């Protein structure tokens, strides 16, 4: 952390728009996350996909800055093609 215990500025360069893809999140988690992201990055583009395959296709097409995916123990969802 920078001196004084303050967090570093993570807004990015001028014109930066944070691109986030959320895959298989519960609706209440998705809403809370979207609000939190937009508080930090007001112009954030948050894309939601409820299907793993569609989410992975969106990741390939969009090249997001951040991907958040809910995984369950024992799940083979990352093997989707």
N, C-alpha and C positions, 0 to 999 in steps of 0.2 A: 504494500500500500504506500502511496505517496506520503511525504512528511505531513504530520498533523492528523493522520488517520482518515483523511478524506479519500473517497473513491476517485480514481482517474476518470476523466471525461471520456466516455465511450460512445459519443454520438456519431463519430465518423467525420469524414470530410464534408464540406458544403455540398448540399444536394444528395447526401447519402440517404437511402431509403432501405431500412431493414426489411428483409424478405424472410418470412418464417412459414414453414409448412408444418401443420399439426396433423398427426395421423392417429386415428382410433382413440381419441380422448373423450372422456365423459363430457357431456354438454356443460356441466357446471365448472369443470376444470378448464375447458376450452374458453368459456366466457371470462373467468378470472384471469387466465393467462393473456388473453387478448387485451384486457383492460390494463394489466401490468405492463405489457410490451408497449402499448400506445402511450402510457404515461412517460416512459423513457424515450421512445421514438414515436412522436405524434403522427408521423406519416407512414408508420409501419404497415406493410402489406402482409396480412395474416391469412393464409389459405388453409382451409380445413378439408381433410379427406377422411371419410369414415371407413373406407375400404383400403386394405394394405396395398393391393396391386395398384389401385388408382393413386395412392400416396407415393409409391415408388416411381410411378410414371411421372408424377408432378415434380418429384425431386430431380429426375433426369432432365426434364424439360425446363424447369425454372432456375436451377442452380441456386437454391436459397442460401442465406447466410446461416440459418439455424433450422434444424429439423428436430421436432419433438414427437416421439412416438410412444404410446403406451404398449408395453409388452407384458405378457403374462408368463409366469414360470412354466416351463415345459412346452411353450408355444413354438411352432415352427414357422411363424409368420415371416421371418426374414428369408425363408426359402422360396417365397412367392416369386414368380417370374413374369 
